[in-house]
Amino acid sequence: MPLLGTETEYGILAPGRPDLHPTVLSAAVVDAHAGSATLSRVDPDDPIPIEDAHNRFLGNGARLYVDHAHPEYSTPEVTSPRAALLADLAGDAIVARAAVRAGERLGTPVRVFKNNTDGKGASYGYHENYLFDRATPWDRIVEGMLAFLVTRLVFTGAGRVGLGQASDAPGFQLSQRADFFETITGLETTVRRPLVNTRDEPHADARRWRRLHVIAGDTNRSETSTLLKLGTASAVAAAIDAGVFRPLLLADPLGAVRLVSRDLACETPLELMDGRRLTAIEIQREYHAQVSAAGCGDTEVNALWARILDRLADDPMTCTELDWVAKLALMESFRRRDDLGWDHPRLAQLDLAWADLDGRASPYAALVRAGRMPRLTTDDEVERAVTEPPEDTRAYLRGRLVTERTSEVLGIDWSWILLRTRQGRRRLRLEDPLGDTAEDVRAVGGLDALIVRS
């Protein structure tokens, strides 16, 4: 299974201080993080540190920084969908706590939101990363992933009030991001957004690895949606990497992503290049069948994938553990009770509140407390992911050094660390994402021995 991780750009505002720019608020959130990772970041070939207080690597192996006027959290590299889910939730906890502290320092509450659009034409991202073997042809990756990314909205959509980039028309759709994709492939992430991003930046030995940077995905509050999103994509990636996948090719991917997003019944047929017309659920079933036959993916996630597809085919509104379904059911109850049209501002406010990381304000959090939105993790597991790095990737060494050798870390990035030692500056190369694990560190006699031998 490919190595995986996520990046979340959080929406941010200070309701009592509209004069505070989002960049200022985002910097305040990063500054308020209580961890021990206020680190310099330097070019690996430049010995002079470049101070960057708003770009921090954390003790759990993750990164917290300001990006495009948003606080952004990048998880550590992990090797399983469940570990990725926990790392993702740890980011929510870290950012939510930092926002509270930032508000106390600024003298006004700071609110952070795990969503993808302000409903007025702006969109901010949630990115997934999957590491492929460099030998896997790029065309095979694009062909294999495209129809999957378009049709997985039936279980990964976060739900959105409004149709069109600026909510030009009233209505509800499955995905927050679907209206913002304008091309099939491309390098951009903020303009002319592609369904498949072509960025080739592995943060590892480029002779061995290629990173697929997926921007065609929603941020989810639902743990079920998040696990399915990451687990199914990593399974498909593994099948593509193994060369055992037969791609399904959509005739019009850009048109299809909008059709799927607006299809609340999940019944609209999509045209394939071979002339077949299949629904999003039927296409997902073909992906599931191929992945299962190849023995790829996590067994429990694959079983959940099959069960959700069956229930979506029977009646989507029974799948209340998914974000878009639970959100739609809540919206419809308000619409019936108060006779509201989809253009009523209260529904847009409810949509935003769903994404609020403040548990007192979010309807999602209220549903969790009521037992109506299932959790797949425990508070203790999430708390460990907040403070401890994964043990089976290079994130272990990065996190341990950040926590235990903070004063000695002169510079840091995903694939290298510059240290101050008694023998002078020493650069540790972390080119293998599956190296420098807890087992590797123990095998050489601990951190000190590893640093000396590097």
Residue pairs with C-beta under 8 A, 6 or more apart in sequence:
1 79
1 80
1 234
1 235
1 238
1 296
1 297
1 298
2 130
2 131
2 132
2 234
2 237
2 238
2 241
3 77
3 78
3 79
3 130
3 131
3 393
3 433
3 434
4 77
4 78
4 79
4 81
4 84
4 128
4 129
4 130
4 131
4 230
4 233
4 234
5 74
5 75
5 76
5 77
5 78
5 84
5 87
5 128
5 129
6 74
6 75
6 84
6 87
6 88
6 91
6 126
6 127
6 128
6 129
6 230
7 72
7 73
7 74
7 75
7 125
7 126
7 127
7 128
7 129
8 72
8 73
8 88
8 91
8 92
8 95
8 114
8 126
8 219
9 67
9 68
9 70
9 71
9 72
9 124
9 125
9 126
10 70
10 71
10 72
10 73
10 95
10 112
10 113
10 114
10 124
10 357
11 70
11 112
11 113
11 114
11 115
11 118
11 124
11 355
12 22
12 25
12 26
12 29
12 69
12 70
12 71
12 99
12 110
12 111
12 112
12 113
13 22
13 25
13 110
13 111
14 20
14 25
14 103
14 106
14 108
14 109
14 110
14 111
15 108
15 109
15 111
16 108
16 109
17 106
17 108
20 106
20 108
21 69
22 69
22 70
23 66
23 69
25 102
25 106
25 110
26 54
26 66
26 69
26 70
26 71
27 54
27 66
28 102
28 105
28 106
28 110
29 71
29 95
29 98
29 99
29 102
29 110
29 112
30 53
30 54
30 55
30 56
30 64
30 65
30 66
30 71
30 98
31 53
31 54
31 102
32 98
32 99
32 101
32 102
32 105
33 56
33 58
33 64
33 94
33 98
34 97
34 98
34 101
35 56
35 58
35 59
35 94
36 59
36 402
36 403
36 406
37 56
37 57
37 58
37 59
37 64
37 402
37 406
38 53
38 56
39 52
39 55
39 56
39 57
39 402
39 406
39 409
39 411
39 412
40 49
40 50
40 51
40 52
40 409
40 410
40 411
40 412
41 49
41 50
41 52
41 55
41 411
41 412
41 413
42 48
42 49
42 50
42 410
42 411
42 418
43 50
44 411
44 413
44 416
44 418
44 427
47 418
47 425
49 410
49 411
49 418
54 65
54 66
55 63
55 65
55 66
56 63
56 64
56 65
57 63
57 398
57 402
57 412
58 64
58 94
58 399
58 402
59 387
59 388
59 389
59 399
59 402
59 403
60 76
60 87
60 90
60 385
60 386
60 387
60 388
60 389
60 395
60 399
61 76
61 77
61 389
61 390
61 393
61 395
61 396
61 398
61 399
61 402
62 73
62 74
62 75
62 76
62 87
62 90
62 91
62 94
62 395
63 73
63 74
63 414
64 71
64 72
64 73
64 74
64 94
64 95
64 98
65 71
65 72
65 74
66 72
68 124
68 190
70 124
71 95
71 98
71 99
71 112
73 91
73 94
73 95
75 84
75 87
75 88
75 90
75 91
76 87
76 389
76 390
76 393
76 395
76 398
76 399
77 131
77 390
77 393
77 394
77 395
77 433
78 84
78 87
78 390
78 392
78 393
78 395
79 390
79 392
79 393
79 434
80 298
81 227
81 230
81 231
81 234
81 298
81 301
82 227
82 231
82 298
82 376
83 390
84 230
84 234
85 223
85 226
85 227
85 230
85 376
85 377
86 377
86 381
86 382
86 384
86 385
87 385
87 390
88 226
88 230
89 223
89 226
89 377
89 382
89 385
90 382
90 385
90 386
92 114
92 357
93 382
93 383
93 386
94 386
95 112
95 357
96 112
96 357
96 358
99 110
99 111
99 112
99 357
100 110
102 110
103 109
103 110
111 356
111 357
111 358
111 361
112 356
112 357
113 352
113 355
113 356
113 357
114 219
114 220
114 221
114 355
114 357
115 158
115 176
115 219
115 351
115 352
115 354
115 355
116 123
116 124
116 125
116 126
116 158
116 176
116 177
116 218
116 219
117 123
117 124
117 160
117 165
117 176
117 177
117 180
119 161
119 162
119 166
119 167
119 348
119 351
119 352
120 166
120 167
121 165
121 166
123 165
123 176
123 177
123 180
123 193
125 177
125 189
125 215
126 177
126 215
126 217
126 218
126 219
127 189
127 213
127 214
127 215
127 217
128 213
128 214
128 217
128 229
128 230
128 233
129 211
129 212
129 213
129 214
130 211
130 212
130 214
130 233
130 234
130 237
131 202
131 204
131 209
131 210
131 211
131 212
131 433
132 141
132 209
132 210
132 211
132 212
132 237
132 240
132 241
133 208
133 209
133 210
133 241
134 202
134 206
134 207
134 208
134 209
134 210
136 210
136 240
136 241
136 243
138 198
138 210
140 240
140 243
140 245
140 247
141 196
141 210
141 212
141 237
141 240
142 185
142 196
143 247
143 249
144 236
144 239
144 240
144 245
144 247
145 196
145 212
145 214
145 233
145 236
145 237
145 240
146 184
146 195
146 196
146 247
146 249
146 250
146 253
147 247
147 248
147 249
147 250
147 253
147 256
147 272
147 283
147 287
148 232
148 233
148 236
148 283
148 284
148 287
149 195
149 196
149 214
149 216
149 217
149 233
150 195
150 216
150 250
150 253
150 256
150 257
150 260
150 270
150 280
151 256
151 260
151 270
151 280
151 281
151 283
151 284
152 228
152 229
152 232
152 233
152 284
153 174
153 175
153 178
153 218
153 257
153 260
153 261
153 280
154 174
154 260
154 266
154 280
154 281
154 284
154 309
154 312
154 316
155 225
155 228
155 229
155 284
155 305
155 308
155 309
155 312
155 319
155 322
156 175
156 217
156 218
156 220
156 225
156 228
156 229
157 173
157 174
157 175
157 176
157 178
157 218
157 225
157 261
157 322
157 323
157 324
158 175
158 176
158 218
158 219
158 220
158 221
158 225
158 323
158 324
158 327
158 355
159 172
159 173
159 174
159 175
159 176
159 323
159 324
159 325
159 326
159 327
159 328
159 351
159 354
160 172
160 173
160 174
160 175
160 176
160 351
161 167
161 171
161 172
161 331
161 342
161 347
161 348
161 350
161 351
162 168
162 169
162 170
162 171
162 173
162 342
162 348
162 351
163 169
163 170
163 171
163 173
163 179
163 262
164 179
165 179
165 180
167 348
170 341
170 342
170 343
171 262
171 342
172 264
172 328
172 331
172 342
173 179
173 261
173 262
173 264
174 260
174 261
174 262
174 263
174 264
174 324
175 218
175 257
175 260
175 261
175 324
176 218
176 219
177 216
177 217
177 218
178 257
178 258
178 260
178 261
179 258
179 261
180 193
181 193
181 194
181 195
181 216
181 254
181 257
182 192
182 193
182 194
182 254
183 192
183 193
183 194
183 195
183 254
184 194
184 195
184 196
184 253
184 254
185 194
185 195
185 196
185 197
185 198
186 192
186 193
186 194
186 197
186 198
187 194
187 197
187 198
187 199
188 194
189 197
189 199
189 215
193 215
194 215
194 216
195 216
195 253
195 254
195 257
196 214
196 216
197 212
197 213
197 214
197 215
199 211
199 213
200 206
200 210
200 211
201 211
201 213
202 209
202 210
202 211
203 211
203 413
203 414
203 415
203 433
204 211
204 414
204 415
204 431
204 432
204 433
205 431
205 432
208 432
209 433
212 237
214 233
216 257
217 229
218 323
219 355
220 226
220 229
220 323
221 323
221 354
221 355
221 362
221 364
222 321
222 322
222 323
222 326
222 364
222 373
223 374
223 375
223 376
223 377
224 304
224 308
224 321
224 322
224 374
224 376
225 321
225 322
225 323
227 301
227 304
227 376
228 301
228 304
228 305
228 308
231 297
231 298
231 301
231 302
231 304
231 305
232 287
232 288
232 291
232 297
232 301
232 305
234 297
234 298
235 291
235 296
235 297
235 298
235 301
235 302
236 245
236 287
236 291
236 296
236 297
238 291
238 294
238 296
238 297
239 245
239 290
239 291
239 294
239 296
239 297
242 294
242 296
244 290
244 294
244 296
245 290
245 294
246 290
248 272
248 278
248 283
248 286
248 287
249 272
249 273
249 274
250 256
250 270
250 271
250 272
250 273
251 270
251 271
251 272
251 273
252 271
256 270
259 268
259 270
260 268
260 270
260 280
263 280
264 316
264 328
265 316
266 279
266 280
266 281
266 312
266 313
266 316
267 279
268 279
268 280
269 277
269 278
269 279
270 277
270 278
270 279
270 280
270 283
271 277
272 278
278 286
281 309
281 312
281 313
284 305
284 309
285 309
288 302
288 305
288 306
288 309
291 297
291 302
292 302
308 319
308 322
311 318
311 319
312 319
316 325
317 325
317 328
317 329
318 325
319 325
320 326
320 329
320 372
320 373
321 373
321 374
323 364
326 364
326 367
326 372
326 373
327 351
327 354
330 350
330 354
330 363
330 367
331 347
331 350
331 351
334 340
334 346
334 347
334 350
335 341
335 342
335 347
338 346
340 346
340 347
350 363
353 361
353 362
353 363
354 362
354 363
354 364
355 362
355 364
356 362
359 365
364 373
367 373
368 375
388 399
389 395
389 396
389 398
389 399
389 400
390 396
391 437
391 438
391 439
392 434
392 437
392 438
392 439
393 433
393 434
393 436
393 437
394 430
394 432
394 433
394 434
394 435
394 436
394 437
396 436
396 437
396 438
396 441
397 417
397 428
397 430
397 436
397 437
397 440
397 441
397 447
397 450
398 412
398 414
398 417
398 430
398 436
400 441
400 447
401 408
401 409
401 417
401 419
401 447
402 409
402 412
404 447
405 419
405 447
407 420
408 419
408 420
408 421
409 417
409 418
409 419
409 420
410 418
410 419
410 420
410 425
411 417
411 418
412 418
414 430
415 429
415 430
415 431
416 427
416 428
416 429
416 430
417 427
417 428
417 430
418 425
418 426
418 427
418 428
419 425
419 426
419 427
419 428
419 451
421 451
423 452
426 451
426 454
427 454
428 436
428 450
428 451
428 454
429 454
430 436
436 450
440 450
441 447
441 450
444 450
444 453
